[in-house]
């Protein structure tokens, strides 16, 4: 089996689609969310409320994923600052005790 391909067969014969990390990219997730929002608007204007609701549910999924990624990004960007502060505080403490 080719592990570098986008889809592979699992042991039971079902196709497993790998995303290759595309849904970990903020831009890709935001773009997918906007796509489904636009599809929902189009379906609504064409008089298909069921399809519009379906697309809105997809858009909501990508919105949750976008919020998840933004939260992770915030946590990662704050983490080094906290480590720097604790390191500088421990250095100050060591200097004051000497």
C-alpha angles and dihedrals in degrees: 000000000000108000093188094064124099095242130034134178117249124217092272093051097255118134115248114203114209117204096207089223095298092131090055091064113093093212094052093048093048091048092051091049092052091047092056092045089055092046089052091052091049093049091048092050089049090056099253107125093169093057090043090055090049091053091046090055089053090048089050090054091054091045090056090048091049091051090049092053093046090051091051090048090052093048092048093048092049096045099073090048091055091049092050091051093050091047093050091047092051090049090051090049092050091049093048092050093051 
